[in-house]
Amino acid sequence: MNSFFTLIYIVPNRFSDEKITVGILANLDGVPHFGLSDKRLSFALQNFTSQLKADVRKGFRYMDLDVNKIKRGEEALSLFDPPYSKKLLKELSRKKRGVIQYSDLFEVKETNQSNVSFERLFKKFIGEDYLQKKTKKKTPNFNARFKDYVSSKKFADFDYNYKLEANNFPFIYRDLTVDLCRKTNYFTVFYTIDFSKSIQTIQVKISRFRLIVQSLQQVSANEGLSSGRYYMVYESTSSQSKLALINSIKSEKNLGYKIIRMTEMKDKV
């Protein structure tokens, strides 16, 4: 049985035989597919408790994730292996208190396989067009945006993730790194702080940077270098408490460093 599928039902009332078909789980020539009608599912779940609705939807999200993992080759095809598909589906039903049920496996006959697509199966049994979910593109995090920003020739003579070893620098008691460092007749340092993190995490990073600045200033004095240029780099934030922290840093005098936006970095090189 190279191609087969099962219909997914919701049982709205355990005291009756009523079942509402809400989706299809299929293996078509070794390729897994899962489709769900949100409209039918919402109708079938309308009389359930909020918690049970959430549990059912969560179960279907995990099923969708499993199918996509198999498609990407991250997992074997065990979920759709015919010898124990029925057993596995029964177990899934039991965990959802019998609210979710699955039909027997329907085989797609060899003579029909070339004409069968998941879209056609979905349309036939669910009565709706199958709409592929659009994958939302993840917004790169601050570290990724920073790495991309400093990949230009403007920063070619900087060391990325410059390491300060505790044994070689005063005031620091374990190895620390700065995002960008250039040593000429003075140090130029850029140190990122992601203000989307918690206040506690931000405070720790600020404290570390202050120790780094003090250490490099001392090294500069010992080696006869100029005092250096030190920049704490951030991106804008909508959090009022974090904006207040940024403004308080900007207003401090004699810090030994400046706080700047990432877009201002090229003006400081």
Residue pairs with C-beta under 8 A, 6 or more apart in sequence:
1 82
1 105
1 107
2 29
2 30
2 108
2 110
2 113
3 26
3 27
3 28
3 29
3 107
3 108
3 113
3 116
4 26
4 27
4 82
4 85
4 105
4 106
4 107
4 108
5 24
5 25
5 26
5 27
5 28
5 33
5 105
5 106
5 108
5 121
6 24
6 25
6 26
6 85
6 89
6 102
6 103
6 104
6 105
6 106
7 21
7 23
7 24
7 102
7 103
7 106
7 125
8 21
8 22
8 23
8 24
8 25
8 36
8 100
8 101
8 102
9 19
9 20
9 21
9 22
9 100
9 101
9 102
9 103
10 19
10 20
10 22
10 40
10 41
10 44
10 45
10 56
10 99
10 100
10 101
11 18
11 19
11 20
11 98
11 99
11 100
11 101
12 18
12 20
12 44
12 45
12 46
12 47
12 48
13 47
14 98
19 101
20 40
20 43
20 44
21 40
21 125
21 126
22 36
22 37
22 40
22 41
22 44
22 126
23 34
23 35
23 36
23 37
23 40
23 41
23 60
23 126
24 33
24 34
24 35
24 118
24 121
24 122
24 125
24 126
25 32
25 33
25 34
25 63
25 67
25 80
25 89
25 102
26 32
26 33
26 34
26 118
26 121
27 33
27 77
27 80
27 82
28 108
28 113
28 116
28 117
28 118
29 113
30 77
31 71
32 67
32 70
32 71
32 77
32 79
32 80
33 67
33 118
34 63
34 64
34 67
35 118
35 122
35 126
35 130
36 60
36 64
37 126
37 128
39 128
40 126
40 128
41 56
41 57
41 60
45 52
45 53
45 56
48 56
48 99
52 97
52 99
55 96
56 96
56 99
56 100
59 92
59 95
59 96
59 100
63 92
64 133
66 75
66 79
67 79
69 75
70 76
70 77
70 79
70 80
79 85
79 88
82 105
85 105
86 104
86 105
89 102
90 102
92 100
92 102
93 100
93 101
93 102
108 116
118 130
119 129
119 130
122 128
122 129
122 130
123 129
123 130
140 148
141 194
142 192
142 194
142 196
142 235
143 192
143 194
145 235
145 262
146 179
146 192
146 233
146 262
147 160
149 262
149 265
150 158
150 160
150 179
150 180
150 190
150 265
152 266
154 266
154 269
155 180
155 265
155 269
157 182
158 180
158 181
158 182
158 188
158 190
159 180
159 181
159 182
160 179
160 180
161 177
161 178
161 179
162 177
162 178
162 179
162 180
162 181
162 189
163 175
163 176
163 177
164 172
164 175
164 176
164 177
164 178
164 212
164 215
164 216
165 175
166 172
166 173
166 174
166 175
166 176
169 215
169 216
169 218
169 219
170 214
170 215
170 218
170 219
171 211
171 214
171 215
171 218
172 211
172 212
172 215
176 208
176 211
176 212
178 189
178 190
178 191
178 212
179 190
179 191
179 192
179 233
180 188
180 189
180 190
181 187
181 188
181 189
181 190
182 188
182 189
185 225
185 226
186 220
186 225
186 226
186 227
186 228
186 229
187 216
187 219
187 220
187 225
187 228
187 229
187 230
188 228
188 229
188 268
188 269
189 212
189 213
189 216
189 228
189 229
189 230
189 231
190 231
190 233
190 265
190 268
191 209
191 212
191 230
191 231
191 232
191 233
192 232
192 233
192 234
192 262
193 202
193 205
193 206
193 209
193 232
193 233
193 234
194 202
194 234
194 235
195 202
195 234
195 235
195 237
195 239
195 242
195 245
195 246
196 237
197 205
199 241
199 242
199 245
202 242
202 245
206 232
206 249
209 230
209 232
209 257
210 255
210 256
210 257
212 230
213 230
213 255
213 256
213 257
214 256
216 228
216 230
217 227
217 228
217 256
219 225
220 226
220 227
220 228
221 227
227 256
229 268
230 256
230 257
230 258
231 257
231 258
231 259
231 260
231 265
231 268
232 249
232 257
232 258
232 259
232 260
233 259
233 260
233 261
233 262
233 265
234 246
234 259
234 260
234 261
234 262
235 261
235 262
236 261
237 243
237 246
246 259
249 255
249 259
250 259
260 268
